[in-house]
Amino acid sequence: MDVESAGTDSRKTVVKAMQILHAFSSAEPELTLSVLCERLGMHKSVASRLVSTLCEWRMLERDPATKRIRLGMGALQLGMQVANRNALHTLALPRLGKLVDRTRHAAHVAVLDGFEMLVVAAVQSPAALRVILQLGDRRPLHATAAGKVLLANMAESRAKAIIEQSGLQRMTPATITSVKDLEASLAVIRRTGIAWNHGESLTGAGAAAAGVFDATGEIVGAVSAVFPQNVVPATQRAALANEVLRTAGELSEALGHVAEPLRRKGIR
């Protein structure tokens, strides 16, 4: 085997290992080997060998009783190193905590990751009836408040390209699947600074989101408050929106952003 062939084979092995690691999610934290093979189109012997190696490095672990596979402590250790060095994550947590204290609803910060929003910081609500979104969760941009904020504040040409390439998958009956309707929604977000999710990614779950900007004025993330729709009547939503805008503004200021007074957003 020549050097080029060896390099190609090594790359294929790494790609397959990454596919296995990325197969897990908060919705499916444990998978069987058979499901992994079927979902990834891998031969069982290849997947079994890779899983065993990843277990040796503690990137995966097997449940002793069920033999189901899940992410291991090695993956957590690496993830925490990234999170602890990420300024947005570090600066967001205390501010999200205060937002949760004021609203009693869960809060998170999400960033753009390809065609999706990725949660990089989260604080859960203490209420018994709540919506849970965890660190590392991801959702389509068009079906979330945070995702729409990110789309609304990037260059319009880039937003159009993302919308065209990703498609507008229907996730619930409320999901926006029309490009025209989504563009109209983004125009409102640019004007008000706030985006809403009316059960568009998960039936019964609502959210309000506002953008987080860095010292250059570029959007780097979005702050969201997420809530069960039936516990937040329309009369309370303006107040909730202003709390989200307040937190997003404080986080932006911590990142060096200076807002222009005449352009400060607000819902009244």
Beta strands, then each sheet from edge to edge (+ up, - down):
strand 1: 30-31
strand 2: 60-62
strand 3: 69-71
strand 4: 106-113
strand 5: 116-123
strand 6: 138-140
strand 7: 194-198
strand 8: 205-213
strand 9: 219-228
sheet 1: 1+ 3- 2+
sheet 2: 6+ 5- 4+ 9- 8+ 7-
end
